[in-house]
Structure formats: C-alpha cells, structure tokens
Amino acid sequence: MILQLVLAAAAAFTGLLFCVTATDRTRLTVAAFLAVPQVYVGPLATANLPLSQCWTILIAVCWLLERKELPLRDPVFRAVLVLAVLQGLAISWSPDPVVGVLEVARLLSFAFLALYATRVERGRPGALTGPFTVVLAWAVLDAVLVWVFRLAPAVEAAFLRSPLAVLVVGPDAMTAFFDGGANNVTDPAKAGGFFINANVSSMFLGVATFCFLALGVGLRGRRRRLYAAGALACWSATFATGSKTAAALALVLPVAVRGVQVLGRPRARWFLPQAAAAVGLGVWLLPSVLERYVPGYADASSQSLASRQPMWDFALQMFREHLVLGLGFGGWSRTIEQFAALGIEALPPHNLFIAAWASSGLPGVAGLLNLAVTVLVVLTATVVRGLGTHLARTAAFALGAWWWVLVHGMGDNTAVYGEAKSMILLAMLLGLVTARRAAARPAPEAVPCPA
C-alpha cells in the first residue's frame, strides 16, 4: 500500500513538472491523446477518475497560475461559466454531490480546452492540426472497429471481455455493462467500436466527420484527399453502428450545413425566413426519405421512442412535484428506482433538457438553453456574415458537429458537450473558429498624432 502511494505521488509530481514546463500546444496534444483511452487513476468517492480529466484540470490550473486571459466577454465562454455556476449551486441540494462536482469539472474542462485551442491556433495558424490529428486517428480506428464488429459480432464479444475494453471504456462502465447495464452493443444489429453504446459511438464518429471536413477547408492535393477519406470513413461507420438517430443525422446534416451556406448568400437579413421555410420542407419530406434509404427506420424509431416513453412520463410526474429545484445530482437514479415495481426501467433521462432539469432544476435548464443557443447563434452568424470565405466554411462544419450533438442529446444519454471522448473535438472546433474569426477582423486604423 505504501509503495503504491509512493508511486502514485511520484507519477503525480512527474506529470505536474511536465505540465508546468510544456507549451500550450503540447498540453493540448496530451489532452487529445488521453481523450479516447479512458485510463483511470483511482477512486473519487464511488467513481473512478479518468486520467484525461485529471490532466485537463491540471492544465486549467496552469492556465490560471500563469495568469493567462479569461475571455469573459466571449459569449460562449460566459455561457459555459453561467451553466457551471448554476450546476454548482445545485450541488447543495443534491443527494449525490460527487456526481455534481464531476459534472461541473467536465463543463469547466470543456471551457479550458476551448481556451487552449483558441490560444494555440492564434499563436500560429494551423497549429491545431496536430492535436486534431491525434483525436481523429482514434476516430478512424473506431470507425474500422465499428465495421469489423458489425460484420463479425463474435469479434466484438471477444473485445468486450478483453483487458483492452477496460482500458478504453473504463472500469466503472465495464462493471455496469456485465452487471446488466442498459447498453446496446450486444445487439448483433449494432456495433460500438471503442464504445459499449452504439448511439454514443455514432455521435463521436459524426462529430469526427465534420472535424475532418473543417480541417480540409482551404487545402489542396494530398492532404485534402486524406481528410476527405477520413470524413468518408467516419461518416460511413455511423450507419454501421446501427443507430437510428445517426442514420437520420448522417443523411440530413450535410445537406443542412450546405443549406445554411446557400440560404445566406443573397442577403443576410433574409436568412431566417428562408431557413424556416427550408426546415418546414425538410420536416415534411424527412420521414419518407429516411424510410426509403434506411429500410425499417420508422418501425425501429417507434420501438425506440416507446422504450423511452415510460421514462419521460416519469419525468413529467417528477416535474410537477419538484418543479423549481429538480431532483439534484443523483436524484433521478435514486427516485426512479423506487418506481421499478411499476415497470419503469431505471435508466438515465435520455434527454438533454430533462437531465438538466433533474440535476439542477429550472435554472439548469435555462443555463443549458442559453449555452446551446449561444453556440448555434455564434456559429450561424459567422457562416452568414462571412459567406464564401474559408472562415465561413469552417464555421459551417463546426455548426454541423454541434447540431449533431444537440439533436442526438434529445433522445440519448449525452451532455451538451457530447461525452468524454467527443468533448475535446467540439472544444477544438470552437477554438478553431474563434481564432480564425479574430484573425479575420480588420486591424484598427492608427490615429495620427496631432502635430
């Protein structure tokens, strides 16, 4: 025991020394490498703490100690801080405060990853390519595994029983999985790759698809073809996961991203009415298109919604009883278990806003809505105002990634930043757009000194 403590202390000191002496780009690259293999360093109350989370907290502390700028005027950063504060307040009435502490830590980690991404790209344009490549290499490997597992389910079963699964997925998740946890990769019609939930895997691959496209903006030749191949690999694998939501988003969002750029061309002031008309047309045509190109989509979606309906009915009942403050962090799982006798399966809310209300009440819902709207407005405005530029195209692909995560979160157990593996991709996309938007602003004219 003493030897383990000594080794842990030595490893922590080595990591601290490395972090303090590393450049911003190196710190972000290490965070990118640790994003997918969820190596866990030890327990925090009833949960294990991933090394990626520890590293992100460490580089955030370094940012503060080095007195680097906190862009409080940036609307997205400010919205993240507001949501973190609101969720932090909810810890005081939560039955499981540790869950709240971890969620606030993840939100702040997302904010600081975006800050590092912005600083790295502003310091040297193109410097974000390295950290992006590290995460996207994991994404391509995940896409390959998804296809292999879908075509050979026995290989996936062997992977899930191997020590590698514990390393990538995490000990807590694998323990819950073998204890009968509700994850769907055991279905032969689904595959998860690095994930034990095919829906979450598809979201990671969808975000990676748009990241590849964003990095390819303005490039020519071999590098552009490589990014296009990476995007195609990840996009095609979203279908192989078997996720119904992913199949719809993989078909619709590329068209929607292009639509934002086309609709914004004539005059920016006509963008909203044109977009509203396009959305209405899309909603009308979408069911028939999906049924044609994704056979069985309607029946499978109906079954999926039917499985979630008891949870949402339970949420409505709890909403009436705990309107303002919600149930607190950990309150949903503790309360829903009491209704197991009524046939309600003890699952997470599977909806972004229900989860926000359950953990932090109406203030948390308001904070989440504020953050989601802020991100979408900032990216959409960047696309419309800079139409035809490389910046606008990059922002359009970032918008596609954020659309994917937010829409996916309406019916799955994910957060506003996706989940642990996709968080850094979304943060770096925001950082990339923020840095390029700042570089595109005209420099202020010098005022001549009076004679």
Buried (B, 14 or more C-beta within 10 A) or exposed (E): EEEEEEEEEEEEEEBEEBBBEBEBBBBBBBBBBBBBBBBBBEEBEEBBBBBBBBBBBBBBBBBEEEEEEBBEEBBBBBBBBBBBBBBBBBBEBBBBBBBBBBBBBBBBBBBBBBBBBBBBBBEEEEBBBBBBBBBBBBBBBBBEBBBBBBEEBEBBBEBBEEEEBBBBBBBBBBEBBEEEBBBBBEEEEBBBBBBBBBBBBBBBBBBBBBBBBBBBBEBEEEEBEBBBEBBEBBBBBBBBBBBBBBBBBBBBBBEBBEBBBEBBEEEBEEBEEBBEEBEEEBEEEEEEBBBEEBEEBBEBBEEBEEEBEBBBEBBEEBBEEBEEBBBBBBBBBEBBEEBEEEEBEBBBBBBBBBBBBBBBBBBBBBBBBBBBEBBBEBBBBBBBBBBEBEBBBBBBBBBBBBBBBBBBBEBBBBBBBBBBBBBBBBBBBBBBBBBBBEEBEEEEEEEEEEE
